């Protein structure tokens, strides 16, 4: 089914979108979609880049393009000029939209389904972002599966305060509109405003990243919230416990996925050391580098929710698939009850003294220490060890000594995994989606540019 079809059928008098003091009902939204779709079809454009500020104009332009059968490419305003130039150079687009279109009063158009719903870009933690294709079927299936998994059937309001150019916020907005609910958005994240919204509309589910939750805790405000749904980074256990005290009746969900795989697994906190169970429509297999079945190895999945491939990059698309299975890129195990544990990213794996070490395990432990604001663990070439484990740390309080930090870790971590060098850094570099830019950090450290 076309993603726009359910939106066009919603009761016109119901509120579709709330942004601050502005409320847009479904009648207004449906009219705006029709007028923008008419404009696009008159121009006969097929592929357009959206490079617009976060807000309603972005969302209605996106929806109008989709209705017209035009594929929107979502450009992140946080990209550098160089990154944006490289992206545009690699994709032949009909135009770049940076401001609201001059909408025609004519709202006649033909609802068309392009080969792709939209084109997004990976977060680029180790290099330039790659363009990927998402289909209508992928998201319609994802709406159905996640609504059931997160028990959202009776929730009337969704709140997604992040940028619409990021897939989680755009997904939440589309899901709300497809289901006939109200989506609450922000032009810029404001923790107090989020909680004020939840106070005013207690039947609300939040779609957020962990840093937003920390900001909400610091406001000291309380609210009644149906569910908190988090992704994008690891939601630390101590943060979950603090949230549970403030919002004792709120369901907490954390999901694991990627731009390519979409939704893979979800956790309700039953087994906090795992990333939960697989979504019902996800099949999996665990393989070694030779694609032999193993108990611990690379995760591969099949699912109707996965992406449609990289844009104009058949080599990269072929590399991520093997016999119809999508390679996720994580080293994992699955226990006898079906719970998935991530050991680490295969591409981040450090081999030191012949032993496999995954930075994510060490980072998760170190990040729980109150003295540490941010941490990244990487491997550096070493004549004796092959690679030695190094931790780059930004301190939130007085720096700890090497021995004090080692004492903290030895209770939970095998001795060979502990970093052989601790380096204090003044800052971290991040991708536009808020993840640590690992390659950039490592290069800056090696070039002494931190």
C-alpha positions as CSV (number, residue, x, y, z in Angstrom):
1,X,0.0,0.0,0.0
2,X,1.1,3.6,-0.7
3,X,2.1,5.3,2.6
4,X,0.0,8.4,1.8
5,X,-3.3,6.5,1.2
6,X,-4.2,6.0,4.9
7,X,-3.3,9.7,5.7
8,X,-5.7,10.9,3.0
9,X,-8.5,8.8,4.6
10,X,-8.2,10.2,8.1
11,X,-11.2,12.3,9.6
12,X,-10.6,15.9,8.4
13,X,-11.5,17.5,11.8
14,X,-8.9,15.5,13.8
15,X,-5.6,17.1,14.7
16,X,-2.7,15.7,12.7
17,X,0.3,17.7,13.8
18,X,1.2,19.9,16.8
19,X,4.3,22.1,16.8
20,X,4.4,24.5,19.7
21,X,1.2,26.6,19.5
22,X,0.5,25.6,15.9
23,X,-2.1,22.8,15.3
24,X,-2.6,21.4,11.9
25,X,-5.8,19.3,11.3
26,X,-6.0,16.5,8.8
27,X,-8.0,18.6,6.4
28,X,-5.2,21.2,6.2
29,X,-2.6,18.5,5.9
30,X,-4.4,16.7,3.1
31,X,-4.9,20.0,1.2
32,X,-1.2,20.9,1.6
33,X,-0.1,17.4,0.4
34,X,-2.4,17.7,-2.7
35,X,-1.2,21.2,-3.6
36,X,2.5,20.3,-3.3
37,X,1.9,17.0,-5.2
38,X,0.3,19.0,-8.0
39,X,3.3,21.4,-8.1
40,X,5.7,18.5,-8.3
41,X,3.7,16.7,-11.1
42,X,3.5,19.9,-13.1
43,X,7.3,20.3,-12.9
44,X,7.8,16.6,-13.9
45,X,10.6,16.1,-11.4
46,X,11.5,12.6,-10.3
47,X,14.3,13.1,-7.7
48,X,14.6,16.1,-5.4
49,X,16.9,16.9,-2.5
50,X,15.2,18.3,0.7
51,X,17.7,20.7,2.4
52,X,15.2,22.5,4.6
53,X,15.0,23.7,8.2
54,X,13.2,21.3,10.6
55,X,9.5,22.0,10.8
56,X,6.1,21.6,9.2
57,X,7.3,22.9,5.8
58,X,9.8,20.1,5.6
59,X,7.2,17.4,6.5
60,X,4.5,18.6,4.1
61,X,7.0,19.0,1.3
62,X,8.2,15.4,2.0
63,X,4.7,14.1,2.0
64,X,3.7,16.0,-1.1
65,X,6.7,14.6,-3.0
66,X,5.9,11.1,-1.9
67,X,2.3,11.5,-3.0
68,X,3.4,12.8,-6.4
69,X,5.7,9.8,-7.0
70,X,8.8,12.0,-6.6
71,X,11.7,10.5,-4.6
72,X,12.9,12.9,-1.8
73,X,16.6,12.7,-0.9
74,X,17.0,13.8,2.7
75,X,20.0,16.1,3.2
76,X,21.2,16.7,6.8
77,X,21.6,20.5,7.6
78,X,24.5,19.5,9.9
79,X,26.7,18.2,7.1
80,X,29.7,20.3,6.2
81,X,29.8,22.1,2.9
82,X,32.3,19.5,1.7
83,X,30.1,16.6,2.7
84,X,27.1,18.1,1.0
85,X,29.0,18.8,-2.2
86,X,30.2,15.2,-2.3
87,X,26.7,13.9,-1.9
88,X,25.2,16.1,-4.6
89,X,28.1,15.3,-7.0
90,X,27.3,11.6,-6.7
91,X,23.6,11.9,-7.3
92,X,21.9,13.5,-10.4
93,X,19.0,15.3,-8.8
94,X,16.4,17.4,-10.5
95,X,16.5,20.2,-7.9
96,X,17.4,21.1,-4.4
97,X,14.6,22.4,-2.2
98,X,15.7,24.8,0.5
99,X,12.5,26.8,1.2
100,X,8.7,26.2,1.0
101,X,7.4,25.7,-2.5
102,X,5.1,28.2,-4.1
103,X,2.0,26.0,-3.7
104,X,-0.6,26.1,-6.5
105,X,-4.2,26.6,-5.5
106,X,-4.9,23.6,-7.7
107,X,-5.0,20.4,-5.7
108,X,-5.6,17.9,-8.5
109,X,-3.0,15.3,-8.8
110,X,-2.6,11.5,-9.4
111,X,-1.4,9.5,-6.4
112,X,1.8,7.8,-7.7
113,X,4.2,5.3,-6.1
114,X,7.8,5.7,-7.0
115,X,10.3,2.8,-6.8
116,X,11.5,4.2,-3.5
117,X,9.6,6.0,-0.7
118,X,12.7,8.1,0.0
119,X,16.5,8.1,0.0
120,X,18.2,8.5,3.3
121,X,21.9,8.5,4.3
122,X,23.8,6.3,6.7
123,X,25.3,8.1,9.7
124,X,28.8,7.7,8.4
125,X,30.7,6.7,11.6
126,X,33.7,5.6,9.6
127,X,33.5,7.7,6.4
128,X,31.2,9.5,4.0
129,X,27.4,8.7,4.4
130,X,26.0,6.2,1.9
131,X,22.7,6.8,0.2
132,X,20.1,4.0,0.9
133,X,16.6,3.3,-0.5
134,X,13.6,2.7,1.6
135,X,10.3,1.3,0.1
136,X,6.7,1.9,1.0
137,X,6.2,-1.7,1.9
138,X,9.2,-1.6,4.3
139,X,7.7,1.2,6.3
140,X,4.1,0.0,6.2
141,X,5.2,-3.3,7.6
142,X,7.4,-1.6,10.2
143,X,4.4,0.5,11.3
144,X,2.3,-2.6,11.8
145,X,5.1,-4.6,13.6
146,X,6.3,-1.8,16.0
147,X,2.7,-0.7,17.0
148,X,2.1,-4.2,18.2
149,X,5.5,-4.8,19.8
150,X,5.4,-1.4,21.7
151,X,1.7,-1.8,22.6
152,X,0.8,1.5,20.9
153,X,-2.7,0.4,19.7
154,X,-4.5,2.6,22.3
155,X,-1.9,5.5,22.4
156,X,-3.4,8.6,20.8
157,X,-0.4,10.9,20.7
158,X,3.2,10.4,19.5
159,X,6.0,12.9,20.4
160,X,9.2,12.9,18.4
161,X,11.2,16.0,19.2
162,X,14.3,15.2,17.1
163,X,15.1,16.4,13.5
164,X,12.8,15.1,10.8
165,X,15.8,14.4,8.6
166,X,16.6,11.6,11.0
167,X,14.8,8.4,10.3
168,X,13.4,7.7,13.8
169,X,11.6,11.1,14.0
170,X,10.4,10.9,10.4
171,X,9.2,7.3,11.0
172,X,7.3,8.3,14.2
173,X,5.7,11.2,12.3
174,X,4.6,9.0,9.4
175,X,3.4,6.2,11.7
176,X,1.3,8.6,13.7
177,X,-0.3,10.1,10.5
178,X,-0.8,6.6,8.9
179,X,-2.6,5.5,12.1
180,X,-4.7,8.6,12.4
181,X,-3.0,9.9,15.5
182,X,-1.5,13.2,16.5
183,X,2.3,13.7,16.1
184,X,3.9,16.4,18.3
185,X,7.1,17.8,16.8
186,X,9.7,20.5,17.7
187,X,11.8,22.7,15.5
188,X,14.5,22.4,18.1
189,X,14.6,19.9,21.0
190,X,13.4,21.4,24.3
191,X,13.2,19.0,27.2
192,X,10.8,21.1,29.2
193,X,8.5,21.5,26.2
194,X,8.4,17.7,25.7
195,X,7.4,17.2,29.3
196,X,4.8,20.0,29.1
197,X,3.3,18.2,26.1
198,X,3.2,14.9,28.0
199,X,1.5,16.7,30.9
200,X,-1.1,18.2,28.6
201,X,-1.6,14.9,26.6
202,X,-1.0,12.0,29.0
203,X,-1.8,9.4,26.4
204,X,1.6,9.9,24.7
205,X,4.5,7.8,23.5
206,X,7.9,9.4,23.2
207,X,10.4,8.5,20.4
208,X,13.8,9.8,21.6
209,X,17.5,9.2,21.9
210,X,19.2,8.7,25.3
211,X,20.7,12.2,25.5
212,X,17.2,13.6,25.3
213,X,16.1,11.5,28.2
214,X,19.0,12.8,30.3
215,X,17.9,16.4,29.5
216,X,14.4,15.5,30.6
217,X,15.5,14.1,33.9
218,X,17.5,17.3,34.6
219,X,14.3,19.5,34.3
220,X,12.9,18.0,37.5
221,X,9.4,17.9,35.8
222,X,7.1,14.9,36.0
223,X,4.5,13.7,33.5
224,X,2.3,10.7,32.7
225,X,3.7,8.9,29.6
226,X,2.5,5.8,28.0
227,X,5.8,4.6,26.6
228,X,9.4,5.7,26.0
229,X,10.9,4.3,22.9
230,X,14.6,4.8,22.5
231,X,17.3,4.1,19.9
232,X,20.3,5.6,18.2
233,X,22.7,4.9,21.1
234,X,22.9,2.6,24.1
235,X,20.4,3.5,26.8
236,X,22.4,3.0,30.0
237,X,20.9,1.0,32.8
238,X,21.4,3.7,35.4
239,X,19.5,6.2,33.2
240,X,16.6,3.7,32.8
241,X,16.4,3.3,36.6
242,X,16.3,7.1,37.1
243,X,13.6,7.4,34.5
244,X,11.6,4.6,36.2
245,X,11.6,6.5,39.5
246,X,10.3,9.7,37.8
247,X,7.9,7.9,35.4
248,X,7.0,4.7,37.4
249,X,4.1,3.7,35.1
250,X,5.8,4.3,31.8
251,X,6.8,1.3,29.6
252,X,10.4,1.5,28.5
253,X,11.4,0.1,25.1
254,X,14.8,0.1,23.4
255,X,15.2,-1.2,19.9
256,X,18.2,-2.3,17.9
257,X,18.4,-1.7,14.2
258,X,20.2,0.1,11.4
259,X,19.5,2.2,8.3
260,X,19.9,-1.0,6.2
261,X,18.2,-3.5,8.4
262,X,15.5,-1.2,9.9
263,X,14.0,-2.8,13.0
264,X,15.8,-6.0,14.3
265,X,15.1,-6.5,17.9
266,X,13.5,-4.8,20.9
267,X,13.9,-4.9,24.7
268,X,11.5,-4.1,27.5
269,X,14.2,-4.4,30.1
270,X,13.6,-8.1,31.0
271,X,17.2,-9.0,30.2
272,X,19.1,-5.7,30.5
273,X,22.4,-7.1,29.2
274,X,20.8,-8.0,25.9
275,X,19.1,-6.1,23.1
276,X,16.0,-8.1,23.5
277,X,14.1,-10.4,21.2
278,X,13.8,-10.2,17.4
279,X,10.7,-8.5,16.0
280,X,8.2,-11.2,14.8
281,X,8.9,-10.8,11.1
282,X,12.7,-11.0,11.4
283,X,14.5,-14.3,10.6
284,X,18.1,-14.6,11.6
285,X,21.2,-16.7,11.2
286,X,24.7,-16.4,12.8
287,X,27.6,-17.2,10.6
288,X,31.4,-17.0,10.6
289,X,33.5,-15.3,7.9
290,X,33.1,-18.4,5.7
291,X,29.3,-18.3,6.2
292,X,29.3,-21.4,8.3
293,X,26.7,-21.6,11.2
294,X,28.2,-20.8,14.6
295,X,27.0,-19.9,18.0
296,X,28.9,-16.6,18.1
297,X,29.5,-14.8,14.9
298,X,28.2,-12.3,12.4
299,X,24.4,-11.6,12.4
300,X,22.5,-12.0,9.2
301,X,18.8,-11.3,8.9
302,X,15.8,-11.5,6.5
303,X,12.8,-9.3,7.0
304,X,10.1,-7.4,5.0
305,X,11.3,-4.3,6.8
306,X,14.9,-4.1,5.4
307,X,16.1,-1.5,2.9
308,X,16.0,-1.8,-0.9
309,X,19.8,-1.3,-1.4
310,X,22.3,1.5,-1.8
311,X,21.7,4.1,-4.5
312,X,23.9,3.8,-7.6
313,X,26.2,1.5,-5.6
314,X,25.7,-2.1,-6.7
315,X,29.0,-3.2,-5.3
316,X,28.2,-2.0,-1.8
317,X,24.7,-3.6,-2.1
318,X,26.2,-6.9,-3.2
319,X,28.7,-6.9,-0.3
320,X,26.0,-6.5,2.4
321,X,23.9,-9.4,1.1
322,X,24.8,-13.1,1.1
323,X,22.4,-15.6,-0.4
324,X,19.5,-13.3,0.3
325,X,20.6,-12.6,3.9
326,X,21.5,-9.1,5.0
327,X,24.8,-8.8,6.9
328,X,24.2,-6.6,9.9
329,X,27.9,-6.3,10.8
330,X,27.6,-7.2,14.5
331,X,29.2,-10.1,16.3
332,X,26.3,-11.6,18.4
333,X,25.0,-14.6,20.3
334,X,21.4,-15.7,20.9
335,X,20.5,-17.5,24.1
336,X,18.0,-20.4,24.4
337,X,15.1,-18.1,25.1
338,X,15.7,-16.0,21.9
339,X,17.4,-13.0,23.5
340,X,20.1,-11.3,21.4
341,X,23.4,-10.1,22.8
342,X,25.8,-7.9,20.8
343,X,29.4,-8.5,21.4
344,X,30.5,-5.6,19.2
345,X,30.8,-4.4,15.6
346,X,32.9,-6.7,13.4
347,X,34.7,-3.7,11.8
348,X,35.6,-2.3,15.3
349,X,37.1,-5.5,16.6
350,X,40.6,-5.3,18.0
351,X,42.9,-8.3,17.9
352,X,45.4,-7.9,20.7
353,X,47.8,-10.8,21.5
354,X,45.7,-13.0,19.3
355,X,42.6,-12.4,21.3
356,X,39.4,-10.7,20.1
357,X,38.3,-7.6,21.9
358,X,35.2,-5.5,21.2
359,X,35.4,-1.8,22.1
360,X,31.7,-1.5,22.7
361,X,31.9,-3.9,25.8
362,X,34.7,-1.7,27.3
363,X,32.9,1.5,26.4
364,X,29.7,0.5,28.0
365,X,31.4,-0.4,31.3
366,X,33.5,2.8,31.4
367,X,30.6,5.1,30.4
368,X,28.7,3.9,33.6
369,X,31.4,5.6,35.7
370,X,30.3,9.0,37.0
371,X,33.7,10.5,36.3
372,X,33.5,9.8,32.6
373,X,31.5,12.1,30.3
374,X,32.4,10.3,27.0
375,X,34.6,7.5,25.9
376,X,35.8,5.7,22.8
377,X,38.0,2.6,22.7
378,X,40.1,1.8,19.7
379,X,43.1,-0.4,18.7
380,X,46.4,1.1,17.7
381,X,49.1,-0.7,15.8
382,X,51.7,-2.2,18.3
383,X,54.8,-4.1,17.5
384,X,54.4,-6.5,20.4
385,X,50.6,-7.0,20.7
386,X,49.7,-6.5,17.1
387,X,47.1,-3.9,18.3
388,X,47.0,-2.3,21.8
389,X,43.8,-1.2,23.4
390,X,43.5,2.6,23.9
391,X,40.7,4.5,25.6
392,X,40.1,8.1,24.7
393,X,38.2,9.8,27.6
394,X,36.6,13.1,28.2
395,X,36.1,13.5,32.0
396,X,33.0,14.9,33.6
397,X,34.8,15.3,37.0
398,X,38.3,15.0,38.3
399,X,40.3,12.5,36.1
400,X,40.9,9.1,37.6
401,X,44.3,7.6,37.8
402,X,45.1,4.6,35.6
403,X,45.2,2.3,38.6
404,X,41.9,3.5,39.9
405,X,40.2,3.0,36.6
406,X,41.7,-0.5,36.3
407,X,40.5,-1.4,39.7
408,X,37.0,-0.3,38.7
409,X,37.1,-2.4,35.6
410,X,38.7,-5.6,36.9
411,X,35.5,-6.6,38.7
412,X,33.6,-6.8,35.4
413,X,36.2,-7.1,32.7
414,X,38.9,-9.7,31.7
415,X,42.4,-8.3,32.4
416,X,43.4,-8.6,28.7
417,X,40.6,-6.3,27.6
418,X,41.5,-3.4,29.8
419,X,43.0,-0.5,27.9
420,X,46.8,-0.4,28.0
421,X,46.7,3.4,27.5
422,X,44.3,6.0,28.8
423,X,44.3,9.3,26.9
424,X,42.4,12.4,28.1
425,X,40.8,14.3,25.3
426,X,39.1,17.8,25.4
427,X,36.3,17.0,23.0
428,X,34.7,14.4,20.7
429,X,33.6,14.5,17.1
430,X,30.1,13.3,16.3
431,X,28.2,12.3,13.2
432,X,25.1,14.3,12.4
433,X,23.0,11.6,14.1
434,X,24.9,12.0,17.4
435,X,27.1,9.0,17.2
436,X,30.8,9.2,17.8
437,X,32.7,9.7,14.5
438,X,35.1,6.8,15.3
439,X,37.4,7.2,12.3
440,X,37.6,10.9,12.6
441,X,38.4,10.7,16.3
442,X,41.1,8.1,15.7
443,X,42.7,10.1,12.9
444,X,42.6,13.3,15.0
445,X,44.2,11.5,17.9
446,X,47.0,10.0,15.7
447,X,47.7,13.5,14.2
448,X,47.5,15.1,17.6
449,X,44.7,17.4,16.5
450,X,42.4,16.8,19.4
